[in-house]
Amino acid sequence: MFSLPASTLRYWEQEFSILKPKRNKKGTRYFTKKDIDNLHLIYHLIKERGMTLKGARQKIKENKDDLDQNVKVVKKLQGIRDLLIYIRDEI
């Protein structure tokens, strides 16, 4: 989904307290919808906006609700952009 190595997700799990996937007896992680949304938020801050881990943690701590809205808007705009590119290529 994020095209990231599993080690990066495990590292982010240690660095960000908002990531708490459930684990079975073997230790396999099961991410909930909330965890996936939080991963989108972290991915957006670190990979798309280029923030450091420390900066991303601080930003999440300060105003997580505003960030959630921003990520949703960015995803919607990316979807619209992809649709427009598809339409352009079909014409």
ZALUMKOL-338114 format. One record per atom (N, C-alpha, C, O): residue number from 1; chain; atom name; x, y, z. Coordinates in pm, 1 decimal. Atoms other than C-alpha are relative to their C-alpha. Last residue first. Layout:
N
(rec NUM, 'A', 'CA', (X, Y, Z))
...
This chain:
91
(rec 91, 'A', 'N', (47.0, -89.8, 106.0))
(rec 91, 'A', 'CA', (-876.8, 1223.4, -2564.0))
(rec 91, 'A', 'C', (95.5, 0.9, -115.2))
(rec 91, 'A', 'O', (72.5, 70.8, -213.9))
(rec 90, 'A', 'N', (101.4, 66.9, 81.7))
(rec 90, 'A', 'CA', (-799.5, 917.8, -2353.4))
(rec 90, 'A', 'C', (-46.6, 85.4, -117.2))
(rec 90, 'A', 'O', (-96.4, 33.3, -217.0))
(rec 89, 'A', 'N', (-65.3, 103.3, 79.4))
(rec 89, 'A', 'CA', (-472.9, 1063.0, -2219.9))
(rec 89, 'A', 'C', (-99.1, -72.9, -90.8))
(rec 89, 'A', 'O', (-60.3, -123.9, -195.9))
(rec 88, 'A', 'N', (-86.5, -62.8, 99.8))
(rec 88, 'A', 'CA', (-647.4, 1379.4, -2104.5))
(rec 88, 'A', 'C', (63.4, -104.1, -92.7))
(rec 88, 'A', 'O', (69.9, -84.0, -214.0))
(rec 87, 'A', 'N', (88.0, -58.3, 101.3))
(rec 87, 'A', 'CA', (-920.6, 1179.6, -1931.7))
(rec 87, 'A', 'C', (82.6, 64.9, -111.6))
(rec 87, 'A', 'O', (51.7, 49.4, -229.8))
(rec 86, 'A', 'N', (60.5, 111.5, 74.9))
(rec 86, 'A', 'CA', (-662.1, 968.7, -1747.7))
(rec 86, 'A', 'C', (-87.3, 53.5, -113.1))
(rec 86, 'A', 'O', (-79.3, 5.5, -226.2))
(rec 85, 'A', 'N', (-107.2, 52.9, 84.6))
(rec 85, 'A', 'CA', (-469.3, 1279.1, -1645.5))
(rec 85, 'A', 'C', (-53.0, -114.7, -85.5))
(rec 85, 'A', 'O', (-20.5, -124.5, -203.9))
(rec 84, 'A', 'N', (-20.2, -95.7, 108.3))
(rec 84, 'A', 'CA', (-791.2, 1435.5, -1518.0))
(rec 84, 'A', 'C', (110.1, -45.6, -95.8))
(rec 84, 'A', 'O', (98.4, -27.4, -217.0))
(rec 83, 'A', 'N', (114.3, 8.8, 90.4))
(rec 83, 'A', 'CA', (-872.6, 1123.1, -1316.9))
(rec 83, 'A', 'C', (16.7, 94.4, -118.9))
(rec 83, 'A', 'O', (-10.5, 56.5, -232.8))
(rec 82, 'A', 'N', (-14.0, 125.4, 73.7))
(rec 82, 'A', 'CA', (-523.9, 1113.2, -1164.8))
(rec 82, 'A', 'C', (-113.0, -17.0, -101.5))
(rec 82, 'A', 'O', (-89.9, -61.8, -213.8))
(rec 81, 'A', 'N', (-109.2, -17.8, 95.2))
(rec 81, 'A', 'CA', (-554.9, 1480.2, -1068.3))
(rec 81, 'A', 'C', (18.2, -125.1, -85.4))
(rec 81, 'A', 'O', (33.2, -115.4, -207.2))
(rec 80, 'A', 'N', (52.5, -84.5, 107.2))
(rec 80, 'A', 'CA', (-894.0, 1419.1, -909.2))
(rec 80, 'A', 'C', (107.3, 20.7, -106.8))
(rec 80, 'A', 'O', (78.2, 15.9, -226.3))
(rec 79, 'A', 'N', (95.2, 80.6, 75.6))
(rec 79, 'A', 'CA', (-749.9, 1130.4, -707.1))
(rec 79, 'A', 'C', (-58.1, 77.8, -117.9))
(rec 79, 'A', 'O', (-72.2, 23.8, -227.6))
(rec 78, 'A', 'N', (-80.3, 91.6, 80.0))
(rec 78, 'A', 'CA', (-455.1, 1343.2, -602.3))
(rec 78, 'A', 'C', (-89.1, -89.9, -84.9))
(rec 78, 'A', 'O', (-56.4, -119.7, -199.8))
(rec 77, 'A', 'N', (-56.0, -75.8, 111.8))
(rec 77, 'A', 'CA', (-696.6, 1615.3, -491.5))
(rec 77, 'A', 'C', (87.2, -88.1, -90.0))
(rec 77, 'A', 'O', (86.7, -71.7, -212.0))
(rec 76, 'A', 'N', (110.0, -27.0, 92.2))
(rec 76, 'A', 'CA', (-889.3, 1365.4, -279.5))
(rec 76, 'A', 'C', (50.1, 76.2, -122.6))
(rec 76, 'A', 'O', (10.7, 46.3, -235.3))
(rec 75, 'A', 'N', (34.7, 125.3, 67.4))
(rec 75, 'A', 'CA', (-568.9, 1235.2, -120.2))
(rec 75, 'A', 'C', (-111.3, 21.5, -102.3))
(rec 75, 'A', 'O', (-107.3, -35.2, -211.5))
(rec 74, 'A', 'N', (-108.5, 32.3, 93.2))
(rec 74, 'A', 'CA', (-452.0, 1592.1, -45.7))
(rec 74, 'A', 'C', (-32.1, -127.5, -76.4))
(rec 74, 'A', 'O', (-11.9, -133.0, -197.7))
(rec 73, 'A', 'N', (10.4, -92.1, 112.9))
(rec 73, 'A', 'CA', (-789.0, 1681.7, 108.7))
(rec 73, 'A', 'C', (106.2, -32.3, -105.0))
(rec 73, 'A', 'O', (76.8, -34.2, -224.5))
(rec 72, 'A', 'N', (118.8, 36.9, 76.9))
(rec 72, 'A', 'CA', (-785.8, 1373.0, 329.0))
(rec 72, 'A', 'C', (-15.8, 88.5, -123.3))
(rec 72, 'A', 'O', (-48.6, 39.6, -231.4))
(rec 71, 'A', 'N', (-33.9, 122.3, 72.6))
(rec 71, 'A', 'CA', (-428.4, 1444.3, 437.1))
(rec 71, 'A', 'C', (-118.6, -44.6, -84.8))
(rec 71, 'A', 'O', (-100.4, -88.0, -198.6))
(rec 70, 'A', 'N', (-91.2, -33.1, 109.4))
(rec 70, 'A', 'CA', (-519.9, 1801.3, 528.5))
(rec 70, 'A', 'C', (33.8, -122.9, -83.8))
(rec 70, 'A', 'O', (38.0, -115.1, -206.6))
(rec 69, 'A', 'N', (77.2, -69.2, 103.4))
(rec 69, 'A', 'CA', (-821.2, 1690.4, 732.9))
(rec 69, 'A', 'C', (87.9, 31.1, -120.5))
(rec 69, 'A', 'O', (45.8, 13.2, -234.8))
(rec 68, 'A', 'N', (89.0, 99.9, 60.0))
(rec 68, 'A', 'CA', (-611.5, 1441.1, 928.9))
(rec 68, 'A', 'C', (-80.3, 60.9, -114.1))
(rec 68, 'A', 'O', (-94.4, 0.0, -220.1))
(rec 67, 'A', 'N', (-80.3, 80.6, 91.2))
(rec 67, 'A', 'CA', (-347.5, 1709.2, 982.8))
(rec 67, 'A', 'C', (-84.6, -106.0, -68.7))
(rec 67, 'A', 'O', (-68.1, -131.1, -188.1))
(rec 66, 'A', 'N', (-23.7, -80.4, 119.7))
(rec 66, 'A', 'CA', (-604.2, 1945.6, 1131.3))
(rec 66, 'A', 'C', (80.0, -78.7, -102.9))
(rec 66, 'A', 'O', (53.8, -68.9, -222.7))
(rec 65, 'A', 'N', (127.0, -13.5, 71.6))
(rec 65, 'A', 'CA', (-717.7, 1673.0, 1373.3))
(rec 65, 'A', 'C', (16.2, 80.7, -128.9))
(rec 65, 'A', 'O', (-37.3, 42.5, -233.0))
(rec 64, 'A', 'N', (27.3, 118.7, 79.5))
(rec 64, 'A', 'CA', (-361.0, 1582.7, 1473.7))
(rec 64, 'A', 'C', (-127.5, 13.7, -82.2))
(rec 64, 'A', 'O', (-132.3, -34.0, -195.6))
(rec 63, 'A', 'N', (132.0, -15.8, 62.2))
(rec 63, 'A', 'CA', (-274.9, 1930.8, 1594.0))
(rec 63, 'A', 'C', (-30.3, -115.0, -95.1))
(rec 63, 'A', 'O', (-27.2, -97.8, -216.9))
(rec 62, 'A', 'N', (58.6, -133.7, -7.7))
(rec 62, 'A', 'CA', (19.5, 1962.7, 1833.4))
(rec 62, 'A', 'C', (-142.8, 5.4, -55.9))
(rec 62, 'A', 'O', (-233.4, 56.8, 9.8))
(rec 61, 'A', 'N', (37.0, -30.4, -138.5))
(rec 61, 'A', 'CA', (110.8, 1597.2, 1896.3))
(rec 61, 'A', 'C', (-73.9, 133.4, 8.4))
(rec 61, 'A', 'O', (-168.1, 146.8, 86.5))
(rec 60, 'A', 'N', (113.5, 85.7, -35.6))
(rec 60, 'A', 'CA', (103.9, 1512.3, 1527.3))
(rec 60, 'A', 'C', (-49.1, 32.4, 140.6))
(rec 60, 'A', 'O', (-169.5, 36.8, 165.9))
(rec 59, 'A', 'N', (115.1, -48.1, 75.9))
(rec 59, 'A', 'CA', (328.0, 1809.8, 1447.1))
(rec 59, 'A', 'C', (-125.6, -80.1, 33.4))
(rec 59, 'A', 'O', (-233.9, -23.5, 48.5))
(rec 58, 'A', 'N', (44.1, -125.2, -61.3))
(rec 58, 'A', 'CA', (571.2, 1715.3, 1724.5))
(rec 58, 'A', 'C', (-125.3, 52.7, -69.9))
(rec 58, 'A', 'O', (-218.4, 98.5, -3.7))
(rec 57, 'A', 'N', (57.2, 31.4, -132.4))
(rec 57, 'A', 'CA', (596.7, 1355.0, 1606.1))
(rec 57, 'A', 'C', (-56.5, 125.4, 64.8))
(rec 57, 'A', 'O', (-166.1, 123.2, 120.8))
(rec 56, 'A', 'N', (129.7, 64.6, 23.9))
(rec 56, 'A', 'CA', (645.1, 1474.0, 1245.8))
(rec 56, 'A', 'C', (-68.0, -34.3, 132.5))
(rec 56, 'A', 'O', (-188.2, -12.8, 148.1))
(rec 55, 'A', 'N', (94.5, -102.6, 43.0))
(rec 55, 'A', 'CA', (920.8, 1715.9, 1350.1))
(rec 55, 'A', 'C', (-138.9, -57.0, -21.9))
(rec 55, 'A', 'O', (-238.6, 6.2, 13.2))
(rec 54, 'A', 'N', (26.5, -85.4, -116.8))
(rec 54, 'A', 'CA', (1103.6, 1443.8, 1544.6))
(rec 54, 'A', 'C', (-103.5, 107.4, -34.8))
(rec 54, 'A', 'O', (-195.3, 133.1, 43.1))
(rec 53, 'A', 'N', (83.7, 76.1, -92.9))
(rec 53, 'A', 'CA', (1072.0, 1199.5, 1256.5))
(rec 53, 'A', 'C', (-38.4, 85.2, 120.3))
(rec 53, 'A', 'O', (-153.0, 83.5, 165.2))
(rec 52, 'A', 'N', (-76.1, 96.9, -77.2))
(rec 52, 'A', 'CA', (1203.5, 1462.9, 1015.8))
(rec 52, 'A', 'C', (-95.5, -76.7, 91.1))
(rec 52, 'A', 'O', (-210.3, -36.3, 109.7))
(rec 51, 'A', 'N', (-28.0, -31.7, -139.9))
(rec 51, 'A', 'CA', (971.5, 1630.0, 769.0))
(rec 51, 'A', 'C', (87.7, -107.9, 63.4))
(rec 51, 'A', 'O', (92.5, -221.6, 16.6))
(rec 50, 'A', 'N', (-142.8, -1.1, -30.3))
(rec 50, 'A', 'CA', (996.9, 1585.1, 394.2))
(rec 50, 'A', 'C', (36.6, 36.6, 143.0))
(rec 50, 'A', 'O', (146.6, 85.8, 168.4))
(rec 49, 'A', 'N', (-36.1, -135.4, -42.6))
(rec 49, 'A', 'CA', (640.4, 1687.0, 304.6))
(rec 49, 'A', 'C', (145.3, 11.0, 43.6))
(rec 49, 'A', 'O', (195.7, 121.6, 63.2))
(rec 48, 'A', 'N', (50.6, -99.0, 94.7))
(rec 48, 'A', 'CA', (566.4, 1378.1, 96.6))
(rec 48, 'A', 'C', (38.7, 142.3, 37.6))
(rec 48, 'A', 'O', (69.3, 223.2, -50.0))
(rec 47, 'A', 'N', (-40.1, 25.0, 138.4))
(rec 47, 'A', 'CA', (779.1, 1115.7, 269.6))
(rec 47, 'A', 'C', (-43.5, 109.6, -96.5))
(rec 47, 'A', 'O', (31.5, 144.7, -187.5))
(rec 46, 'A', 'N', (-140.8, 35.4, 16.7))
(rec 46, 'A', 'CA', (773.5, 1220.9, 634.5))
(rec 46, 'A', 'C', (40.3, -7.7, -147.2))
(rec 46, 'A', 'O', (139.7, 52.8, -187.2))
(rec 45, 'A', 'N', (-92.1, -94.2, -64.6))
(rec 45, 'A', 'CA', (450.1, 1413.2, 681.5))
(rec 45, 'A', 'C', (145.4, -29.5, -33.3))
(rec 45, 'A', 'O', (222.8, 62.0, -61.4))
(rec 44, 'A', 'N', (14.8, -133.4, 59.3))
(rec 44, 'A', 'CA', (242.3, 1222.6, 427.1))
(rec 44, 'A', 'C', (102.6, 96.9, 59.4))
(rec 44, 'A', 'O', (168.4, 170.7, -13.9))
(rec 43, 'A', 'N', (-60.7, 5.7, 133.3))
(rec 43, 'A', 'CA', (374.4, 885.1, 542.0))
(rec 43, 'A', 'C', (-3.9, 137.6, -65.9))
(rec 43, 'A', 'O', (94.7, 181.8, -124.8))
(rec 42, 'A', 'N', (-144.4, 3.6, -21.1))
(rec 42, 'A', 'CA', (289.5, 970.2, 903.1))
(rec 42, 'A', 'C', (72.8, 0.2, -134.2))
(rec 42, 'A', 'O', (171.4, 71.8, -151.9))
(rec 41, 'A', 'N', (-40.2, -128.0, -57.5))
(rec 41, 'A', 'CA', (-65.8, 1070.2, 809.8))
(rec 41, 'A', 'C', (151.7, 6.6, 15.4))
(rec 41, 'A', 'O', (213.8, 105.1, -24.5))
(rec 40, 'A', 'N', (12.7, -99.1, 107.7))
(rec 40, 'A', 'CA', (-117.1, 769.7, 583.2))
(rec 40, 'A', 'C', (48.7, 136.1, 48.0))
(rec 40, 'A', 'O', (119.2, 206.5, -24.2))
(rec 39, 'A', 'N', (-113.3, 22.9, 89.0))
(rec 39, 'A', 'CA', (16.5, 548.1, 862.6))
(rec 39, 'A', 'C', (-2.4, 96.8, -117.9))
(rec 39, 'A', 'O', (102.0, 147.3, -159.2))
(rec 38, 'A', 'N', (-117.1, -58.8, -65.2))
(rec 38, 'A', 'CA', (-235.0, 705.8, 1101.0))
(rec 38, 'A', 'C', (125.8, -20.3, -83.9))
(rec 38, 'A', 'O', (211.3, 68.1, -89.0))
(rec 37, 'A', 'N', (14.9, -145.6, 10.4))
(rec 37, 'A', 'CA', (-515.7, 626.0, 857.9))
(rec 37, 'A', 'C', (119.3, 71.2, 63.4))
(rec 37, 'A', 'O', (169.8, 169.5, 9.2))
(rec 36, 'A', 'N', (-27.9, -33.7, 139.4))
(rec 36, 'A', 'CA', (-388.6, 268.2, 831.4))
(rec 36, 'A', 'C', (-11.0, 150.6, -21.6))
(rec 36, 'A', 'O', (71.9, 209.8, -90.8))
(rec 35, 'A', 'N', (-144.5, 10.4, 18.5))
(rec 35, 'A', 'CA', (-378.0, 239.3, 1211.0))
(rec 35, 'A', 'C', (39.5, 39.0, -142.1))
(rec 35, 'A', 'O', (139.5, 107.9, -162.2))
(rec 34, 'A', 'N', (-59.4, -114.7, -68.8))
(rec 34, 'A', 'CA', (-736.0, 367.9, 1235.3))
(rec 34, 'A', 'C', (151.9, -0.5, -16.2))
(rec 34, 'A', 'O', (212.4, 104.5, -37.9))
(rec 33, 'A', 'N', (24.2, -115.9, 86.0))
(rec 33, 'A', 'CA', (-849.5, 115.4, 975.3))
(rec 33, 'A', 'C', (63.5, 124.7, 60.6))
(rec 33, 'A', 'O', (119.9, 207.3, -11.0))
(rec 32, 'A', 'N', (139.6, -40.4, 8.7))
(rec 32, 'A', 'CA', (-689.9, -157.4, 1187.1))
(rec 32, 'A', 'C', (-12.7, 117.3, -97.0))
(rec 32, 'A', 'O', (87.7, 170.4, -144.4))
(rec 31, 'A', 'N', (27.6, -142.8, -4.2))
(rec 31, 'A', 'CA', (-347.3, -306.7, 1125.9))
(rec 31, 'A', 'C', (-149.2, 26.0, -16.7))
(rec 31, 'A', 'O', (-213.2, -28.5, -106.7))
(rec 30, 'A', 'N', (127.1, -21.8, 69.1))
(rec 30, 'A', 'CA', (-286.7, -670.0, 1213.9))
(rec 30, 'A', 'C', (-37.9, 146.4, 18.3))
(rec 30, 'A', 'O', (-70.5, 190.6, 128.5))
(rec 29, 'A', 'N', (73.1, -124.7, -23.6))
(rec 29, 'A', 'CA', (75.5, -741.4, 1305.3))
(rec 29, 'A', 'C', (-127.1, 4.6, -84.2))
(rec 29, 'A', 'O', (-126.7, -31.6, -201.8))
(rec 28, 'A', 'N', (43.4, -61.0, 125.0))
(rec 28, 'A', 'CA', (202.7, -1099.1, 1317.3))
(rec 28, 'A', 'C', (-85.4, 123.0, 30.7))
(rec 28, 'A', 'O', (-177.1, 117.4, 112.6))
(rec 27, 'A', 'N', (-57.2, -133.1, 13.3))
(rec 27, 'A', 'CA', (367.8, -1168.2, 1651.7))
(rec 27, 'A', 'C', (-36.2, 70.0, -129.6))
(rec 27, 'A', 'O', (13.1, 179.4, -157.0))
(rec 26, 'A', 'N', (-124.1, 9.6, 76.0))
(rec 26, 'A', 'CA', (310.5, -1543.3, 1652.6))
(rec 26, 'A', 'C', (70.8, 134.2, -14.5))
(rec 26, 'A', 'O', (188.6, 138.9, -50.0))
(rec 25, 'A', 'N', (-99.1, 69.5, -82.8))
(rec 25, 'A', 'CA', (52.4, -1514.2, 1930.3))
(rec 25, 'A', 'C', (134.9, -12.8, -69.2))
(rec 25, 'A', 'O', (238.6, -16.6, -3.1))
(rec 24, 'A', 'N', (44.8, 131.6, -42.9))
(rec 24, 'A', 'CA', (-141.1, -1253.0, 1731.6))
(rec 24, 'A', 'C', (111.7, -66.4, 80.0))
(rec 24, 'A', 'O', (213.2, -2.9, 108.6))
(rec 23, 'A', 'N', (-88.5, 110.9, 35.6))
(rec 23, 'A', 'CA', (-61.0, -886.4, 1720.9))
(rec 23, 'A', 'C', (-61.2, -131.3, 46.1))
(rec 23, 'A', 'O', (-129.2, -138.2, 148.5))
(rec 22, 'A', 'N', (22.6, 119.4, -81.2))
(rec 22, 'A', 'CA', (-280.6, -576.4, 1715.1))
(rec 22, 'A', 'C', (94.7, -109.7, -48.6))
(rec 22, 'A', 'O', (133.4, -112.3, -165.4))
(rec 21, 'A', 'N', (67.8, 112.8, 65.0))
(rec 21, 'A', 'CA', (-134.1, -266.9, 1554.7))
(rec 21, 'A', 'C', (-15.7, -117.3, 96.7))
(rec 21, 'A', 'O', (68.3, -139.9, 183.8))
(rec 20, 'A', 'N', (8.1, 112.4, -92.6))
(rec 20, 'A', 'CA', (-57.1, 29.0, 1783.4))
(rec 20, 'A', 'C', (-73.5, -116.4, -65.7))
(rec 20, 'A', 'O', (-187.0, -146.4, -28.8))
(rec 19, 'A', 'N', (4.0, 128.5, 70.6))
(rec 19, 'A', 'CA', (55.9, 328.0, 1581.5))
(rec 19, 'A', 'C', (3.5, -112.8, 101.4))
(rec 19, 'A', 'O', (103.2, -131.9, 171.0))
(rec 18, 'A', 'N', (134.8, 15.7, 56.0))
(rec 18, 'A', 'CA', (-36.1, 653.0, 1761.9))
(rec 18, 'A', 'C', (-13.6, -129.9, -78.9))
(rec 18, 'A', 'O', (-125.4, -169.5, -111.7))
(rec 17, 'A', 'N', (89.4, 66.4, -95.7))
(rec 17, 'A', 'CA', (274.5, 620.5, 1981.7))
(rec 17, 'A', 'C', (-140.4, -20.1, -55.7))
(rec 17, 'A', 'O', (-217.3, -98.3, 0.2))
(rec 16, 'A', 'N', (126.3, -73.4, -10.1))
(rec 16, 'A', 'CA', (503.8, 701.2, 1691.0))
(rec 16, 'A', 'C', (-97.0, -77.2, 88.5))
(rec 16, 'A', 'O', (-131.3, -191.8, 59.5))
(rec 15, 'A', 'N', (-19.0, -144.2, -11.6))
(rec 15, 'A', 'CA', (871.7, 600.6, 1699.4))
(rec 15, 'A', 'C', (-128.1, 79.0, 25.5))
(rec 15, 'A', 'O', (-123.3, 186.6, 85.1))
(rec 14, 'A', 'N', (-74.4, -31.7, -121.8))
(rec 14, 'A', 'CA', (839.0, 229.2, 1769.4))
(rec 14, 'A', 'C', (6.3, 150.5, 26.1))
(rec 14, 'A', 'O', (4.4, 195.1, 140.8))
(rec 13, 'A', 'N', (81.7, 48.6, -111.5))
(rec 13, 'A', 'CA', (564.6, 175.3, 1511.7))
(rec 13, 'A', 'C', (68.3, 31.6, 133.2))
(rec 13, 'A', 'O', (1.6, 63.9, 231.5))
(rec 12, 'A', 'N', (99.5, -103.3, -28.7))
(rec 12, 'A', 'CA', (762.2, 392.5, 1270.8))
(rec 12, 'A', 'C', (-88.8, -40.7, 116.2))
(rec 12, 'A', 'O', (-132.3, 44.6, 193.6))
(rec 11, 'A', 'N', (-69.2, -112.9, -61.8))
(rec 11, 'A', 'CA', (1048.8, 147.6, 1301.5))
(rec 11, 'A', 'C', (-97.8, 111.3, 34.9))
(rec 11, 'A', 'O', (-92.7, 168.2, 143.9))
(rec 10, 'A', 'N', (-32.6, 39.8, -138.4))
(rec 10, 'A', 'CA', (822.7, -150.4, 1234.5))
(rec 10, 'A', 'C', (68.2, 114.1, 73.6))
(rec 10, 'A', 'O', (40.7, 137.5, 191.2))
(rec 9, 'A', 'N', (125.2, 0.0, -77.3))
(rec 9, 'A', 'CA', (678.4, 26.6, 929.8))
(rec 9, 'A', 'C', (25.3, -38.8, 145.4))
(rec 9, 'A', 'O', (-32.8, 19.7, 236.8))
(rec 8, 'A', 'N', (38.3, -140.2, -19.9))
(rec 8, 'A', 'CA', (1028.3, 102.7, 803.4))
(rec 8, 'A', 'C', (-128.0, 9.3, 81.7))
(rec 8, 'A', 'O', (-139.0, 91.9, 172.3))
(rec 7, 'A', 'N', (-84.2, -54.3, -107.3))
(rec 7, 'A', 'CA', (1137.1, -259.5, 857.8))
(rec 7, 'A', 'C', (-33.6, 146.1, 28.3))
(rec 7, 'A', 'O', (-26.0, 189.8, 143.1))
(rec 6, 'A', 'N', (62.4, 31.7, -129.5))
(rec 6, 'A', 'CA', (840.6, -378.8, 652.8))
(rec 6, 'A', 'C', (81.8, 57.3, 115.2))
(rec 6, 'A', 'O', (26.2, 94.1, 218.7))
(rec 5, 'A', 'N', (-42.0, 127.4, -58.7))
(rec 5, 'A', 'CA', (986.1, -201.4, 349.2))
(rec 5, 'A', 'C', (-65.9, -21.0, 137.5))
(rec 5, 'A', 'O', (-99.5, 74.9, 206.9))
(rec 4, 'A', 'N', (-106.8, -15.5, -98.5))
(rec 4, 'A', 'CA', (775.4, 76.7, 204.7))
(rec 4, 'A', 'C', (42.5, -137.1, 49.1))
(rec 4, 'A', 'O', (-38.5, -229.7, 53.6))
(rec 3, 'A', 'N', (-126.3, 31.6, 67.8))
(rec 3, 'A', 'CA', (561.8, 74.3, -107.8))
(rec 3, 'A', 'C', (119.8, 27.9, 90.8))
(rec 3, 'A', 'O', (220.3, 85.0, 48.4))
(rec 2, 'A', 'N', (-86.1, -117.6, -9.4))
(rec 2, 'A', 'CA', (279.8, 243.5, 87.0))
(rec 2, 'A', 'C', (132.0, -18.0, -74.7))
(rec 2, 'A', 'O', (211.1, 75.8, -84.6))
(rec 1, 'A', 'N', (81.9, -119.8, 0.0))
(rec 1, 'A', 'CA', (0.0, 0.0, 0.0))
(rec 1, 'A', 'C', (86.7, 126.9, 0.0))
(rec 1, 'A', 'O', (55.9, 223.5, -69.8))
